[in-house]
Amino acid sequence: MDPFRSLLLLSSLFSVAAPHSILQISPGSRRHGDRSAWKGDELYCDSWRFSVETNDAGIWTQVPERCVGFVREYMTGERYASDCGMVSNNSMSFAGGVKIAGDGKDAWIFDIDETLLSNLPYYAAHGFGSEVFDETAYNEWANLADAPAIPASLMLYNVLKRLKFKLILLTGRTEVQRNATAKNLLLAGYSNWERLILRGIDDVGKPALVYKSHKRAELEGEGYRIHGNSVELCSCDSVALSYGNRRQFSSLWA
Ligand SMILES: [Mg+2]
C-alpha cells in the first residue's frame, strides 16, 4: 500500500483568486430578507469551494461574485485560522515520529506564499479574489516585504527547527525577489532556513509541478531526505508528492 497519505486541509483559494466561508454572503438586505435566496448562495459557495479544493473546477480566474462574501468570511473569520491550526498540529504530530539521523539531511520543505506568509492583506485590498489576478500589482505588494506570518505555520516552523529538521523554502517567486522575500520572512519571524530556492532564469515559465518536482529531485540528489512538504492546496504539489515515504501537508486556498 502506498505509505503516502495526502492531507489536504488549509486553504488555497488565493492562487489566482481568493477564499471562502459560510456566513455573510453579501452585505445588506439579503440576510434579513429572502432567507431562501441567501441559503442558496451559502450552499452554492460551499459546493464551489469543494470543487476548487478537489481541483474539479480546473483553472479559474475569479471568485464568483455571489461568493465573495463567503470567501471574505472564511479568510477573516475563525475558520481559516482553525483549519491552519489543524494542519499545523497534524504536521507536528507526524514530524514528532520521524527519526532524525543527525547527518543534517532530514529535510522539510515549505512553500512561502499562503503557507508561511499570508497574502490576505493584498487580497483584502483587491476584492477577495473578485478581481482577475494582477501579477504586476501583486509583485509590487510582495516587494514591500510586509506580508504577515500565518501564525500556525510559524509555530510549526519553529517546532520543526527544534526537532532538527533542515528547513528548505521552495517558492514560485523569482530570484529578483530574493532580497525582499528573505527580508519579509525575517520580519515575519522566520529564521535559520537551510536554503531559500526561487525560480532562476531557466525556471521562469515552467509549470509549478515541473519546477518544484525538479528542485525536489535535485535536493534528493544531494542526499536530503524529504519527510514533509507544507504547501497550500495545489494539485501541482499534491501530484508531485503522491508517492514515497513522505507526507504532504496542505492548506486550502492559495
Ligand atoms: Mg504558495
Residues whose N, C-alpha, C, O or C-beta is under 5 A from the ligand:
A	BS01	MG	D111 I112 D113 E114 T115 E232 A254
